[in-house]
């Protein structure tokens, strides 16, 4: 890594005929949601990436992807719709609770379901919840969970 910014990561390309730079946008760094590119990579780290596009006219850089070389966990989770799993609450928002599952993937239990099932129970970050995988949308990387 030659530079880590909020908008992506710059990579010096080894083996290029002249000094070349690659760019990895945040969605191509990791399958899990990240709030900062620093969560996925560190300065000086060597990576293998797939070339998604070459921009030879404007910036002279290659657009790269780390995720293209990894199995898509969203496709795996899509085969698990209806399954009962457990996970920890990672974030509370006005519209529900995000529950972290394996692979750093999170799904949402909508607040309407939480209130209907357990109106008196206060849910906190760190609580373990047993949920059913209700729906998975791999292209947009979203998972809807229901209380089990």
C-alpha positions as CSV (number, residue, x, y, z in Angstrom):
1,X,0.0,0.0,0.0
2,X,1.4,3.4,-0.9
3,X,-1.5,5.5,0.4
4,X,-4.6,4.9,2.4
5,X,-7.3,7.6,2.1
6,X,-11.0,7.7,3.1
7,X,-12.0,7.3,-0.6
8,X,-9.8,4.3,-1.3
9,X,-6.3,2.8,-1.3
10,X,-3.4,3.4,-3.7
11,X,-1.1,0.5,-4.5
12,X,2.3,0.5,-6.3
13,X,2.1,-2.2,-9.0
14,X,5.0,-4.6,-9.0
15,X,6.1,-5.9,-12.4
16,X,4.7,-3.0,-14.4
17,X,7.0,-1.7,-17.2
18,X,7.1,1.8,-15.6
19,X,6.1,3.2,-12.2
20,X,2.4,2.4,-12.1
21,X,-0.3,2.9,-9.5
22,X,-3.4,1.0,-8.8
23,X,-6.5,2.1,-6.9
24,X,-8.8,0.0,-4.8
25,X,-12.2,1.6,-3.9
26,X,-13.6,0.8,-0.5
27,X,-16.3,-1.7,-1.6
28,X,-13.5,-3.7,-3.3
29,X,-11.4,-3.9,-0.1
30,X,-13.6,-6.2,2.0
31,X,-16.9,-8.1,1.8
32,X,-17.8,-6.8,5.3
33,X,-18.8,-3.3,5.9
34,X,-15.9,-1.1,6.9
35,X,-16.0,2.5,8.2
36,X,-12.4,3.2,7.2
37,X,-10.1,1.8,4.6
38,X,-7.6,1.3,7.5
39,X,-9.8,-1.5,8.8
40,X,-9.0,-3.6,5.7
41,X,-5.4,-2.9,4.9
42,X,-2.3,-1.2,6.4
43,X,0.5,0.8,4.9
44,X,3.2,-1.2,3.3
45,X,1.1,-4.4,3.2
46,X,1.5,-6.5,0.0
47,X,-1.7,-7.7,-1.6
48,X,-2.8,-9.7,-4.6
49,X,-5.7,-8.1,-6.5
50,X,-7.7,-8.5,-9.7
51,X,-7.6,-5.7,-12.3
52,X,-11.2,-4.5,-12.8
53,X,-10.4,-1.7,-15.3
54,X,-7.5,0.3,-16.8
55,X,-7.8,4.1,-16.9
56,X,-5.0,4.9,-19.3
57,X,-6.4,8.3,-20.4
58,X,-7.3,10.3,-17.3
59,X,-5.2,9.1,-14.3
60,X,-3.1,6.3,-15.8
61,X,-4.1,3.8,-13.0
62,X,-5.6,0.4,-12.7
63,X,-8.8,-0.1,-10.7
64,X,-8.3,-3.1,-8.5
65,X,-10.3,-5.5,-6.3
66,X,-9.3,-7.6,-3.4
67,X,-12.8,-9.1,-3.0
68,X,-12.7,-10.5,-6.6
69,X,-10.1,-13.0,-5.5
70,X,-12.2,-14.1,-2.4
71,X,-15.4,-16.2,-2.1
72,X,-18.4,-14.0,-1.9
73,X,-19.9,-14.7,1.6
74,X,-23.2,-13.1,0.6
75,X,-23.8,-15.9,-1.9
76,X,-23.1,-18.4,0.8
77,X,-25.5,-16.7,3.2
78,X,-28.1,-16.6,0.5
79,X,-28.2,-20.4,0.6
80,X,-29.0,-20.3,4.3
81,X,-32.3,-18.4,4.1
82,X,-34.6,-20.0,6.8
83,X,-31.7,-21.1,9.0
84,X,-31.5,-20.2,12.7
85,X,-28.2,-18.6,13.8
86,X,-26.8,-16.7,16.7
87,X,-24.9,-13.5,16.6
88,X,-24.0,-10.4,18.7
89,X,-25.7,-7.1,18.4
90,X,-23.1,-4.8,16.8
91,X,-25.1,-1.6,16.4
92,X,-28.4,-0.1,17.4
93,X,-30.2,2.3,15.1
94,X,-33.7,3.9,15.2
95,X,-35.0,1.3,12.7
96,X,-33.5,-1.8,14.3
97,X,-30.5,-3.8,15.5
98,X,-27.6,-5.0,13.4
99,X,-26.5,-8.5,14.3
100,X,-23.0,-9.7,13.4
101,X,-22.7,-13.2,12.0
102,X,-19.6,-15.1,10.8
103,X,-17.3,-13.6,8.3
104,X,-18.0,-10.1,9.6
105,X,-21.3,-10.1,7.8
106,X,-24.2,-8.3,9.6
107,X,-27.9,-8.4,9.1
108,X,-30.7,-6.2,10.4
109,X,-33.6,-7.1,12.7
110,X,-36.2,-4.4,12.1
111,X,-37.4,-2.4,15.1
112,X,-41.0,-3.4,14.4
113,X,-40.2,-7.0,14.9
114,X,-38.2,-6.3,18.1
115,X,-41.0,-4.3,19.6
116,X,-43.7,-6.8,18.6
117,X,-41.8,-9.8,20.0
118,X,-40.2,-8.3,23.1
119,X,-41.6,-4.8,23.9
120,X,-40.2,-4.7,27.4
121,X,-36.7,-6.0,26.7
122,X,-34.0,-3.5,26.2
123,X,-31.5,-4.7,23.6
124,X,-27.9,-3.5,24.0
125,X,-24.8,-3.7,21.8
126,X,-23.0,-7.0,22.7
127,X,-26.2,-8.9,23.5
128,X,-26.4,-12.4,21.8
129,X,-29.5,-12.9,19.7
130,X,-30.8,-16.0,18.1
131,X,-32.3,-15.1,14.7
132,X,-33.7,-16.6,11.5
133,X,-32.2,-15.5,8.2
134,X,-35.3,-14.1,6.4
135,X,-33.8,-12.7,3.2
136,X,-30.4,-12.1,1.7
137,X,-29.7,-9.7,-1.2
138,X,-26.1,-10.4,-2.4
139,X,-25.8,-7.6,-5.0
140,X,-26.6,-4.9,-2.4
141,X,-25.0,-6.8,0.5
142,X,-28.0,-6.8,2.7
143,X,-29.5,-9.4,5.0
144,X,-32.9,-9.2,6.8
145,X,-33.1,-11.2,10.0
146,X,-36.1,-12.2,12.1
147,X,-36.3,-13.2,15.7
148,X,-36.2,-17.0,16.0
